[in-house]
Amino acid sequence: MSDATLSELQDLDRRHFLHPFSDHKQIGERGTRVITRGEGVYIYDAQGRQILDGMSGLWCINLGYGRRELIEAAHRQLQTLPYYNSFFQCTHPPAIELATLLAEVAPGSFGRVFYTNSGSEANDTIIRMVRRYWDIQGRPRRKTIISRRNAYHGSTIGGMSLGGMPVQQAQGDLPIPGIVHIEQPYWFELGQGMHPDEFGLKVAGELERKIDELGVDNVAAFIGEPIQGAGGVIIPPDTYWPEIQRICDEAGILLVADEVITGFGRLGEWFGSQYYDIEPDLIIFAKAVNGGYLPLGGVLVGDRVADALVDAGGEFHHGFTHSGNPVSCAVAVAALTVMREEGIVERVREEIAPYFAERWRGLAEHPIVGEARCAGLVGALELVSDKARRTRFPAAKAVGETCRDASIEQGLVMRHVRDSMIVAPPLVITTAQIDELIDKARRALDLTARRMG
Ligand SMILES: Cc1ncc(COP(=O)(O)O)c(C=O)c1O
């Protein structure tokens, strides 16, 4: 693309396009990077620069760009039936086929699915579904959902209320009533001086205390991401999830796992719930269900809730025009089929994740890295000014942003969350491409250290 065409595009973008999660004034001043093409694990910008996509788009392009099977599935379905709804006792083959496949890959007690278009809508769906479940049980007071600080569950009013980011919630007077938050299992930030296992039990114990405070008869559910993604790849200590499971079981409240990021192989299991050996009642999914090629999300509904909804009869007044869109579902069927036939989940677990872990943890030796943690194919680096004391850089120095920019200069997409750098590369990444990712990340850290002075 010529420079003139590029600057014309950027100008039109600035004048007409309000971007999600962006400072529009800043976009106007700094301009945008125009991405024009993707192939495998790489994206290409308008100037033809190749960039390794260390974030799989937004944690979704798990099978890489340009997968023929997914493209052809969309093309076929667009020609056959681009749209029909699943309201009014109608259905169509792609939605049925996908529901059946999802029941096969999901943990044992999940036989049914409710479709949405996004992770945010799926989070809103669980608020309505959980409330309906307890109404059906004749326990209408059981309405409060307990979530965690620094969680991310989307940006609709419900999703953002479930999330736990005060800066975001300040816009729009959120959270809505009926949602409360407890502490997150972020050992590096909150647990220093304590053994991680002890810290895991301590923060999980907050759930028990919150239930007591609210009164168990008022609590509907606990929701959590198996690993908090947007919050900065917060990997809980091993003791955390088993304790959360025990507390939910004893209180009889529903356990909801938001697997929008951890679903479909990211941790080397089909679902993060399997990685942590927990048994939720509801699993929220989106993003990688169809390799991230088209909008699709939903809720896998475990038997406890699904049987109650079905047996009670009466309409569940909830759904979207594009719930179970045939093209999105057909691409998901193709994506899950590719994953099964190529053994992608097993390859992540047995080969790629162990290799990634060894290389990623090696970055902990860098002078400005206080911790290098990872699980499956997600990783985070905590940037610090003093390694021994694990002291953060002054906020005004914006070290995360500096490192993010340095990384792009090196041809690698790494995202920053406050002072952490995070990656979640496509599951189809090779060991040679992991080497490339690590080399580029190391050079970005070197540049950042120099720029921090
Ligand atoms: C855990 C989690 N839940 C929900 C969402 C929201 O999904 P969407 O952007 O598809 O609405 C995200 C998005 O990153 C997420 O990470």
The ligand as an SDF file (V2000), in Angstrom:
LIG
                    3D

 16 16  0  0  0  0  0  0  0  0999 V2000
  -12.6430  -13.9870   30.4480 C   0  0  0  0  0  0  0  0  0  0  0  0
  -13.3830  -13.1170   29.4700 C   0  0  0  0  0  0  0  0  0  0  0  0
  -14.7090  -13.0440   29.5420 N   0  0  0  0  0  0  0  0  0  0  0  0
  -15.4160  -12.2920   28.6840 C   0  0  0  0  0  0  0  0  0  0  0  0
  -14.7870  -11.5750   27.6990 C   0  0  0  0  0  0  0  0  0  0  0  0
  -15.5900  -10.7280   26.7570 C   0  0  0  0  0  0  0  0  0  0  0  0
  -15.6940  -11.3460   25.5150 O   0  0  0  0  0  0  0  0  0  0  0  0
  -16.1280  -10.4930   24.2490 P   0  0  0  0  0  0  0  0  0  0  0  0
  -15.0840   -9.4720   23.9960 O   0  0  0  0  0  0  0  0  0  0  0  0
  -16.2690  -11.5290   23.1700 O   0  0  0  0  0  0  0  0  0  0  0  0
  -17.4470   -9.8780   24.5680 O   0  0  0  0  0  0  0  0  0  0  0  0
  -13.4040  -11.6250   27.5780 C   0  0  0  0  0  0  0  0  0  0  0  0
  -12.6930  -10.8680   26.5400 C   0  0  0  0  0  0  0  0  0  0  0  0
  -11.4880  -10.7770   26.4980 O   0  0  0  0  0  0  0  0  0  0  0  0
  -12.6760  -12.4110   28.5000 C   0  0  0  0  0  0  0  0  0  0  0  0
  -11.3410  -12.4730   28.4610 O   0  0  0  0  0  0  0  0  0  0  0  0
  1  2  1  0
  2  3  1  0
  2 15  2  0
  3  4  2  0
  4  5  1  0
  5  6  1  0
  5 12  2  0
  6  7  1  0
  7  8  1  0
  8  9  2  0
  8 10  1  0
  8 11  1  0
 12 13  1  0
 12 15  1  0
 13 14  2  0
 15 16  1  0
M  END
$$$$
